Amino acid sequence: MSDRTAALLAIARTAGAAATADTELLADRRDVTVLRVGDLVVKLHAPGTDPRELATRIAMASAPEVAEILLTPMAGFPVPVADRLATVWPVGDPVDPTDPDRAPWLHAAHLLAQLHNTVVHSDPLPYIGGPARIAGAIDRLSAIRSDAADVVLRARAELPPWTVGDGAAPSTLKHGLAHGDWHLGQMVRIGERWRLIDIDELGAGPQVWDLARPAAWFAVGMLAPQTWGEFLDAYRVAGGSALPTGVDPWLLLDGPARACTVQAAARAITTAAREERELDEVEQLLIECCRGIARVGKLP
């Protein structure tokens, strides 16, 4: 067991995990380490996480207004682990990535609509972290010299600046509480109810951002049109505020969806380089989509 994992285990025990509780390392990457200890999960947040912003996000996730939307963190956290911060959460059942037919798209649509219609009375909300996360993925890509990397960097140059953390989003977009990095991996089931997890990018910003990842999947052919349509319909029926009635959703989604595609391609290239392997078929598809973004040019 590494020193980092041992530190997270100690934190779980101080939070109430039994000394005999089983443990499982759920993730151990450059930006995050997640350890399950019995019925608790300890998360070590990314290096450089702003302590004040994380504390504000934890307070937001603990607010009674979002108790049925966001997973509620354990009280008393975050705590420092060396030069990083750790939080503790209850265990939930994640979405099964091997069973796409049972993916909870409709539950997701309702949760996002509820989140977007929620006003949390806390400290000034940090800006959603999604655009800055995309900028970081592109920065890491810039160290790689390859034809694929050049394609993605050309696509990045055609993105709306705000989608990569450069300037403010258009005022025509609905701004408010948003998750900031939503995808199906950001959901767990507690009993019979689903909750949103991972509050690292939670904050205020253009709420359409939370729909950008599935929009990108649909645009590149990785999400069935019927599933995408049902997801959008469910979001609108639930009163989701990011997509006004009577407005073509792609007028709002196109830019963020392109940015998410560029991010996914950038991550694919850097991961393949780190693992010293060729790009797989899906990753090649992402590169070709970036080639199309570069060819079409900037949005009007």
N, C-alpha and C positions, 0 to 999 in steps of 0.2 A: 504494500500500500504506500503510495506517495505521501509526502508531507502535506501536500495540498488536500488530498482526499482524507487523510487523518484529521486535518483541521476541520473539514466539513462534517465528518463523523462526530467530532467532539461538539460542534455546534448543535447538531441534531439531538444529541443526548441532553444538552442543556435545555433544549426546547421541549423535552419530554419523551423522546424516543427511548425505548427500553434498551438496556445494555445487550440483550440477546437478540435484538431486532435484526432481521436479515438486511443486507445492503446490496445495492445494484448501481453501478456507474452508468447513468443514462446518457451522458454526453461529456466529452473531454476534448474541447477544441481550443483554438487560439483565443477565442473571444468568450468562452463560457465553459464552466464545469458544472454538471448537475449530478447530485448523488441522492438516490432514494435510500432512506433508512426507515424500515418499517412503514408506518403510515405518514411519514413526513418526507418532503423533498427539500434539499438544501441546494441553492443556486449561488454559484460564484460568478459575479457579474464581470463584464469586460474590463480590461485595464483602461484606466482613464475615465471611468464612469464618474460623473459629477455627483458628489455626495448629496448636495442640496437638491438637485433635480431628482435623484433617485428617491430621497425621502419624500419629496412632494408627490411623486408617482405612487409610492407606497400608501401615502395618506389618501390619494384619490381612489386607489383600489380598495381601501378599507372603508370608504364612505358608505353609509347605508343606502344611498341612492343607486349604487351599482352592485348591491349584494346579490342580485339575481342575474347579473350580467358577467361580472369579472370574478375570478377566483379570489377569495379573500386571503391575504397573507397572514401569517402568524404575527402576533403583536411583539414588539420589542426589537424589531430588525429594520434596517440593515445593521450589521456589525462588521468591523474590519477584519480582514484576513491578510496579513502582511500589507501590501499596498493596494489591496482590492477590497470589495464589499460583498457580503453574503446576506441572503434573505432565506426565509423558511416558509414553506407552503404545505397545505394538505395534499395528499396523493389523489390523483384522479385517473380515470381510464382514458388514454389518448385515442385519437382517431386511428383506425387500423389502416395503414397504407397499402396493405395487400388485398383489401376488399373495397375497391372504389365504388362499387354499386351501393354500398351502405354508408357512403360518406354523408355526413349530416349537413348538406348544403342548405336545406330549408331552416334548420335550427340556427345555422350561422347567419343567414339573412335576417332572421328575427332578432338575434342578439346584436348584430351590428346596427340595425335600425333603432333598437332600444338605446344602445350606447350613444348613438348620434343625437338622440332626442333628450339626453340627460344633461342637466346642469349640475356640476359638482361645485359646492361652495368651499373652496380651500384657497391655499396660496395661489398667486398667479401661476397659471399652467405653463409648463415648458412647451416649446414647439415640438410637434411630432418629429420623431427621429428618423423616419424613413428616407427622406431625401438625403440627409447627411450619411446614412448607411450606404446608399447607392454611390455617393461620391467617394466613400472609403473603398468600396469594391473596385471602382475605376482607378483610383490612385494605386492600389496594389497591382492592378493589371498593367499599369504603365511601365513596370520594371521588366515585363516579359517582351521579348522580341520574337514575333511570329506573324505570319500572314493573318491568322485568326484574330490575334490581338489588335492588329491594325484595323481590321474590319470593325471590331467593336468600338475602338476609339473614334473611328469616323462616324459611327452611329451616335456615339455620345455627343459629338459636336453638333448634331442636329436636334438634340432634345431641348424642350423648353427649359430655360435656366433654373427655374424654381424647383424642377423635379430632381435636380442634382445639388440642391442646397445653395443655389446661387440666386439670391433675391427672393422677394415675396411672391406668393402664389396670387393669381388674379383675384380681384375682389368679386368677380362674378361667381366664383365658387363658394359654396356654403362652408363657412368656417365654424368650428366648434370642437367638442370633445371627440377624439378619434383614437383608435388603437395604434396606428402608425406603422404596423408591420404585420398585417393580418394575412394568414393563410390557414389551411385546415390543420396544420401542425400546431396552431395556437389555440386549440380547443381540447378540453378534457370533460369527461362525464363524471359527475358526482351523483351517485344514485341514479335517478332517472333524468336528471337535468344536466344540460351542457353549460359550460362556463368558458369565457375567454381567458387565456393565460398570457404570460410574458409581457410585462408592462414596461420594458426597457425603452420603448419608443412612444409610449402613451402620452398624450398631451393635446394641445389645441392646434388646429390646422385645418386644411381643406379636407373635409370628410370623405370626398370621393377617393382619396388615397387608399382607403380601406377596401375599395372594390377593384383596385388596379391590378393586383396579382391574379385573381381569377379572370379578369378581363384580358390580361396578357396570355394566360393559358388558352383561353378561347381563341384569341387572335392567331396564335401559332399552331392551333389544331390539337392541343393537348387536353381540352375540355370540350365535351360534346355540346353542340348547339342547344339541344333540349335542356341539358343540365344548366347551362348558362342562362337560358331564357327563364327557366323556373326559379333560379336563384334571384335574378333581377326582379321578376314579378313578385316574389315573396318579400323582397326588401321593400319594394314600393307599397305593397299592400299593408305591410307593417308600419308604414309611415316614415320610412327612411328619408331623411332630409337632404341627402347628398344629391339625389336625382329628382329635380322638380318635375311635376306632372307636365306632359306636353313637350318636354325637351328631349331631343335625341341624345341618349346617354353617351354616345361616342363623341359628341362635341365636348364632353367633360372628361371622358375616360381615355381618349386616345393618347394624350401626352403622358400621363402617369403609367399607362399600360406599356408604352414604348420604353419608358425608363426602367420598368421592372424587367422587361425582356433584356435590355442591355445589362442590367445588374446580374441576371441569371447567367448570361453568356460570359460576363467577366469572371464570375465565380467558377464557372465550368472550366475556363482556361487556366485560372490560377490553381484550381484543385488538381487538374490533370498534370500540370507542370510539377506540382509538389509531389504527386504520386508517380511521376515519371512514366506516364502512359499516354496513349493517343486519346483523342476525344471520341466518345461513344456516339451512337446514332442520334440520340436526343440532343446531346450537346452540339453536334454538327447542325441540327435543325435550328438551334438558337443562333448560331453564327450566321446561317443563311437569312434568318429573320432580321438580324442586325444589318446584313448587307442590303436588304430591302429598305430598312429605315434610312441608311446612309444614301441610298439611291433616290428615294422619294424627297428627301430634304426636310427642311423645317416645316412645321405646321403653320397654316395661315393664321 
